[in-house]
């Protein structure tokens, strides 16, 4: 998270190194013993503006939905924590995911059920998991970011060459002032 903050503040961090470390950390989450919250985090938790962050996330989700509009082969689920996109096929999801990563938008695959070998997971659930992407809409972002991400999604779904029309400039429209 410290690296992410430095990146968002404009520090010259190599995105591929950052992404490799983030993916390695995700893999490590599944190993070892379950731990509690760190003492530092426990100490700082009461000072965090959770309500303001939830409100920002809700505004960002609404802004993304509005900017995205109707996109053939895509629907947005009602989810309070992220923009959850459901595509008409796994191939379309994978194409859009690759295009977004190429445009420096990093969607999450939150429920990769193919990797879980459990006989009680219905085939339909596995199939749905191959068609879902989630886009972060948390307090780090503002309306311009959501509009840019919506443009990037429409561009990626279209399969047009090049890059999304809108440019992000320096990076994200982070609006942390007043939230921390």
C-alpha positions in Angstrom: 0.0 0.0 0.0 2.9 2.3 0.6 4.1 1.7 -2.9 0.6 2.4 -4.2 0.5 5.7 -2.4 3.9 6.7 -3.8 2.7 5.8 -7.3 -0.5 7.8 -6.9 1.5 10.8 -5.7 3.6 10.7 -8.9 6.7 8.9 -7.7 8.7 7.3 -10.6 7.9 3.7 -9.8 8.2 0.9 -12.3 4.6 -0.3 -12.8 5.7 -3.8 -13.8 7.8 -4.3 -10.7 4.9 -2.9 -8.6 2.4 -5.2 -10.3 4.7 -8.3 -9.8 5.0 -7.5 -6.1 1.3 -7.0 -5.7 0.5 -10.4 -7.4 3.1 -12.1 -5.3 1.5 -10.7 -2.2 -1.9 -11.9 -3.3 -0.5 -15.5 -3.7 1.1 -15.2 -0.2 -2.3 -14.3 1.3 -3.4 -17.9 0.8 -0.5 -19.4 2.7 0.6 -19.4 6.3 -1.5 -18.9 9.4 -4.3 -16.5 9.7 -3.2 -13.4 11.5 -4.9 -10.5 13.2 -4.6 -6.8 12.5 -1.2 -5.3 13.1 -0.8 -3.1 16.2 0.0 -0.1 14.0 -3.2 -0.7 12.0 -5.3 -1.2 15.1 -4.0 2.1 16.5 -4.7 4.0 13.3 -8.1 2.5 12.6 -10.3 4.9 14.7 -8.8 7.9 12.8 -9.7 6.7 9.4 -12.7 8.4 7.8 -14.6 5.3 6.8 -18.0 7.1 6.2 -16.3 9.6 3.8 -14.6 6.8 2.0 -17.8 4.8 1.6 -19.6 7.9 0.3 -16.8 8.6 -2.2 -16.9 5.0 -3.4 -20.7 5.2 -3.9 -20.3 8.5 -5.9 -17.5 6.9 -8.0 -19.7 3.8 -8.7 -22.5 6.1 -9.8 -20.2 8.2 -11.9 -18.7 5.1 -13.6 -22.2 3.7 -14.3 -23.3 7.0 -15.8 -20.2 7.5 -17.9 -20.3 3.8 -19.1 -23.9 3.8 -20.3 -25.0 0.8 -22.3 -22.3 -1.4 -23.7 -23.1 -4.4 -25.9 -22.0 -7.7 -24.3 -21.6 -6.2 -20.9 -23.7 -5.5 -17.8 -22.7 -4.0 -14.4 -23.9 -5.8 -11.3 -25.3 -4.0 -8.3 -22.4 -4.3 -5.9 -21.5 -1.8 -3.2 -17.7 -2.4 -3.1 -16.5 -2.2 -6.8 -17.8 -1.9 -10.3 -18.5 -5.6 -11.1 -18.6 -6.2 -14.8 -20.2 -9.3 -16.3 -19.3 -10.1 -19.9 -21.2 -12.2 -22.4 -18.3 -14.6 -22.8 -15.0 -15.5 -21.1 -13.1 -14.6 -24.3 -14.6 -11.1 -24.3 -13.7 -10.7 -20.6 -10.1 -11.8 -21.2 -9.8 -9.5 -24.3 -11.1 -6.5 -22.3 -8.9 -7.4 -19.3 -5.8 -7.5 -21.5 -6.7 -4.3 -23.3 -7.3 -2.5 -20.0 -4.0 -3.6 -18.5 -2.4 -2.3 -21.7 -4.0 1.0 -21.0 -2.8 1.0 -17.4 -6.2 0.2 -15.9 -5.8 -2.9 -13.7 -9.1 -4.8 -13.2 -9.4 -7.5 -10.6 -10.5 -11.1 -11.0 -11.9 -11.6 -7.5 -13.4 -15.0 -7.8 -11.3 -17.3 -10.0 -13.2 -20.5 -9.2 -11.4 -22.6 -11.8 -8.4 -22.7 -9.4 -10.5 -24.1 -6.6 -10.9 -27.8 -6.8 -14.1 -28.4 -4.9 -16.9 -30.7 -6.1 -19.7 -28.6 -4.6 -19.2 -25.6 -6.8 -21.9 -25.7 -9.5 -20.6 -25.5 -13.1 -22.7 -22.3 -13.7 -20.8 -20.6 -10.9 -17.5 -21.5 -12.4 -18.7 -20.3 -15.8 -19.8 -17.0 -14.4 -16.5 -16.5 -12.6 -14.8 -16.6 -16.0 -16.9 -13.7 -17.2 -16.5 -11.3 -14.3 -14.1 -8.4 -13.8 -14.1 -5.8 -11.0 -12.9 -2.2 -11.2 -11.9 -0.4 -8.1 -13.9 2.8 -7.4 -12.6 3.7 -4.0 -11.8 7.0 -2.4 -8.5 7.4 -4.2 -10.3 8.3 -7.4 -12.6 11.1 -8.6 -15.2 11.7 -11.3 -12.6 12.3 -14.0 -11.0 9.0 -13.2 -14.3 7.2 -13.5 -15.1 8.9 -16.8 -11.7 7.9 -18.1 -12.1 4.3 -16.9 -15.5 4.1 -18.6 -14.0 5.4 -21.8 -11.3 2.8 -21.5 -13.8 0.0 -21.0 -15.9 1.1 -24.0 -12.7 1.2 -26.1 -11.6 -2.2 -24.8 -15.0 -3.8 -25.5 -15.0 -2.3 -29.1 -11.7 -4.0 -29.9 -10.5 -0.8 -31.7 -6.7 -0.5 -32.1 -4.6 2.1 -30.4 -5.5 3.5 -27.0 -8.6 5.0 -25.3 -9.4 8.5 -26.7 -9.3 10.3 -23.4 -5.9 10.9 -21.8 -5.3 10.5 -18.1 -2.5 13.1 -18.0 -0.3 12.7 -15.0 -2.4 10.0 -13.6 -5.3 9.6 -11.3 -7.5 12.5 -10.1 -6.9 11.6 -6.5 -8.9 13.7 -4.1 -7.6 12.8 -0.7 -7.7 16.3 0.8 -10.4 16.4 3.4 -10.7 12.6 3.5 -7.6 11.9 5.7 
